[in-house]
Amino acid sequence: MPWEHEIQIALPRSYAQGERRYPVLWVMDGSTTFNVAVETARRVARHVPVMIIVGVGAPQEAMGEFQNRRGYEFGSREPWVETSAPGRDVYLKSAKELDDATSKGGFGKIVKSGGAGDFLSFLIEEVRPALARQYRMTETHIIYGHSGGGTFCTFALLARPDSFAKYICSSAALYGGNTHLFELERRYADAHADLQADVSFSAGEAEIIQRTIAGIGVVSSTVRMAEVLSERRYPSLSLSMRVFTAEDHGSV
């Protein structure tokens, strides 16, 4: 990868009490979501497996490049902004107006993409073996991503489905790159009769009418991907789709 990453590790409280090995939850955008993931896992501990949690993201000194980095790492085709979402033109107009009003820039900014394949290889072939040498991990790896991270999570499922056992893909923008991920899905279906994975898609109900989010079809593209995969009738695919009532892109 063209830059350094911050890798954060949270070990379960029972880790020091024996030689037990643990499944691993990989959290994308670790710079902003790692602490939330750790706290959530502790709060719902009775309902989820005891896990090692790994956050992968930009180090604090590079947070000024946060959006550019994730735009490159999470987008599988260049340029990702060439979305085929029905509301593309409305989105670009709304994003420019929002940027002009806030002077922040970013929503309508064209960010270089296309690095998802390299980023996935980095996680699987470099980071995972390095951590496995240091920590007691099982072979069960789960990936969670929200927004751009959810898009990357979906890419990993379709490009290298054996990368993870479970995929938790939240509020992903899957129409990007001129529907590249739907193209990957078609290619996979043409070459395979089964897909062995446990996949959960989700989005927030309020994202349907949320400014800028609505234009890129976050909810519609996520739902559509779940529909398409469901219709494939893969024997070994466990699939769920949930739209959370009243939640928006930030709160979901």
C-alpha positions in Angstrom: 0.0 0.0 0.0 1.2 3.6 -0.7 1.0 4.6 3.0 1.1 3.4 6.5 -1.9 2.1 8.5 -2.8 2.1 12.2 -3.7 -1.4 13.4 -5.5 -1.4 16.7 -6.1 -4.6 18.7 -8.6 -5.3 21.5 -8.2 -8.6 23.3 -11.0 -10.3 25.2 -10.8 -10.2 29.0 -10.3 -14.0 29.1 -7.3 -13.9 26.8 -4.8 -14.0 29.6 -6.4 -16.9 31.3 -5.3 -19.8 29.1 -4.3 -20.9 25.6 -7.7 -20.5 24.0 -7.9 -19.2 20.4 -10.4 -16.6 19.3 -12.3 -15.6 16.2 -11.4 -12.2 14.8 -13.6 -9.3 13.9 -11.9 -6.9 11.4 -13.3 -3.4 11.5 -12.8 -1.1 8.6 -12.3 2.7 9.2 -10.7 1.7 12.5 -9.7 5.4 13.1 -13.3 6.3 13.7 -15.1 3.0 14.4 -12.7 0.8 16.4 -13.7 2.2 19.8 -17.4 2.0 19.0 -17.0 -1.7 17.9 -15.1 -2.6 21.1 -17.7 -0.9 23.3 -20.6 -2.5 21.4 -19.1 -6.0 21.6 -18.8 -5.6 25.4 -22.4 -4.3 25.7 -23.9 -7.2 23.8 -21.4 -9.8 25.0 -24.1 -12.3 25.9 -25.3 -12.4 22.3 -22.0 -12.6 20.3 -18.9 -14.8 20.4 -15.9 -13.7 22.4 -13.6 -12.2 19.8 -10.4 -10.4 19.1 -11.2 -7.1 17.5 -8.8 -5.6 14.9 -9.3 -2.0 13.6 -7.5 -0.9 10.4 -7.4 2.7 9.5 -5.3 5.9 9.1 -3.0 6.9 11.9 -4.1 10.1 13.7 -1.4 12.2 12.0 -2.8 11.3 8.6 -6.5 12.0 9.4 -6.4 15.0 7.0 -6.1 12.5 4.2 -8.8 10.2 5.7 -11.3 10.6 2.9 -8.7 10.3 0.1 -7.2 7.2 1.6 -10.5 5.4 2.1 -11.7 6.5 -1.3 -8.7 4.7 -2.9 -8.8 1.6 -0.7 -12.5 1.0 -0.7 -13.2 1.7 -4.4 -12.6 -1.2 -6.8 -12.8 0.8 -10.0 -11.4 4.1 -11.1 -13.3 6.5 -11.1 -15.8 5.4 -8.5 -17.7 8.7 -8.8 -19.0 7.5 -12.2 -22.0 5.9 -10.4 -25.0 4.6 -12.3 -27.3 5.4 -9.5 -30.6 6.8 -10.8 -30.0 10.0 -8.8 -26.4 10.6 -9.8 -27.0 14.1 -11.4 -29.1 15.2 -8.4 -26.4 13.9 -6.0 -23.6 15.8 -7.8 -25.6 19.0 -7.7 -26.5 18.6 -4.1 -23.0 17.7 -3.1 -21.5 20.8 -4.8 -24.1 23.0 -3.1 -23.3 21.5 0.2 -19.5 21.9 -0.3 -20.0 25.5 -1.4 -22.2 26.2 1.7 -19.8 24.7 4.2 -16.5 25.3 2.4 -15.4 21.9 3.6 -15.2 20.2 0.2 -15.3 16.4 -0.1 -18.9 15.4 -1.0 -18.5 16.3 -4.6 -14.8 15.9 -4.8 -13.5 13.3 -7.2 -11.3 11.1 -5.1 -9.0 8.6 -6.8 -10.2 5.0 -6.3 -9.3 1.5 -7.6 -7.2 0.3 -4.8 -9.6 -2.2 -3.2 -7.9 -5.3 -4.6 -4.5 -4.2 -3.3 -6.0 -3.3 0.1 -7.7 -6.7 0.4 -4.4 -8.4 -0.4 -2.6 -6.3 2.1 -5.1 -7.3 4.8 -5.0 -11.0 4.0 -1.4 -11.6 3.0 0.4 -9.1 5.2 -1.5 -8.0 8.2 -3.3 -11.2 9.0 -0.2 -13.5 9.0 1.7 -10.9 11.1 -1.0 -10.7 13.7 -1.5 -14.5 13.7 2.2 -14.9 14.7 1.6 -12.7 17.7 -2.0 -13.5 18.8 -4.0 -16.7 19.3 -6.5 -16.5 16.4 -8.8 -19.1 15.0 -9.4 -19.4 11.2 -12.8 -17.7 11.6 -12.4 -14.1 10.4 -15.3 -11.6 10.2 -15.3 -8.3 8.4 -17.4 -5.3 9.3 -17.6 -2.1 7.2 -19.9 0.9 7.1 -20.4 3.3 4.2 -17.2 3.1 2.1 -16.2 0.2 4.4 -19.4 -1.5 3.6 -18.7 -1.1 -0.1 -15.2 -2.7 0.4 -16.8 -5.5 2.5 -19.1 -6.3 -0.5 -16.1 -6.2 -2.8 -14.2 -8.7 -0.7 -17.2 -11.0 -0.7 -17.5 -11.0 -4.5 -13.7 -10.8 -5.4 -12.3 -13.3 -2.8 -15.3 -14.8 -0.9 -13.0 -17.2 1.0 -11.2 -14.2 2.6 -13.7 -14.1 5.5 -16.2 -16.4 7.0 -18.7 -13.7 7.8 -19.4 -10.3 6.1 -21.3 -7.4 7.8 -21.8 -4.8 5.1 -23.5 -1.6 6.3 -24.9 1.3 4.2 -22.7 0.6 1.2 -22.8 2.6 -2.1 -22.8 -0.2 -4.6 -23.7 1.6 -7.8 -20.2 3.2 -7.9 -17.7 2.6 -10.6 -20.6 2.2 -13.1 -22.0 -0.7 -11.1 -18.7 -2.5 -11.0 -19.7 -4.6 -8.0 -22.8 -5.9 -9.8 -20.5 -6.8 -12.7 -18.3 -8.7 -10.3 -21.4 -10.5 -8.9 -22.4 -11.5 -12.4 -19.0 -12.8 -13.2 -18.9 -14.9 -10.0 -22.4 -16.3 -10.7 -21.3 -17.3 -14.2 -18.3 -19.3 -12.8 -19.7 -20.8 -9.6 -22.7 -22.8 -8.5 -22.2 -22.0 -4.8 -21.1 -19.2 -2.4 -20.0 -20.3 1.0 -20.4 -17.3 3.3 -22.5 -15.7 6.0 -23.5 -12.2 4.8 -25.5 -9.5 6.5 -26.5 -6.3 4.6 -28.0 -3.3 6.4 -28.9 0.3 6.0 -30.9 3.0 7.7 -34.4 3.9 6.7 -33.7 7.6 6.9 -30.9 7.3 4.3 -33.6 7.0 1.7 -34.3 10.7 2.0 -30.9 11.9 3.5 -29.1 14.6 1.5 -26.3 13.4 -0.7 -26.7 9.8 0.6 -30.0 9.4 -1.3 -28.5 10.5 -4.6 -25.9 7.6 -4.7 -28.5 5.0 -3.9 -27.1 3.7 -0.7 -30.3 1.9 0.4 -31.5 0.9 -3.0 -28.1 -0.5 -4.1 -27.6 -2.4 -0.8 -31.1 -3.9 -1.1 -30.6 -4.7 -4.7 -27.4 -6.6 -4.0 -29.2 -8.6 -1.3 -32.0 -9.3 -3.8 -29.7 -10.5 -6.5 -27.7 -12.8 -4.2 -30.9 -14.2 -2.8 -32.2 -15.1 -6.3 -28.9 -17.0 -7.0 -30.1 -19.7 -4.5 -26.6 -20.6 -3.4 -26.8 -23.6 -1.1 -24.1 -22.5 1.3 -24.9 -18.8 1.5 -26.5 -17.5 4.7 -28.0 -14.1 3.8 -29.8 -11.4 5.7 -30.9 -7.8 4.9 -32.2 -5.3 7.4 -33.3 -1.7 7.2 -33.2 -0.1 10.6 -36.1 2.1 11.3 -35.5 5.9 11.5 -31.7 5.6 11.4 -29.6 7.7 9.1 -26.2 7.3 7.6 -24.4 8.4 10.7 -26.6 6.9 13.4 -27.2 3.5 11.8 
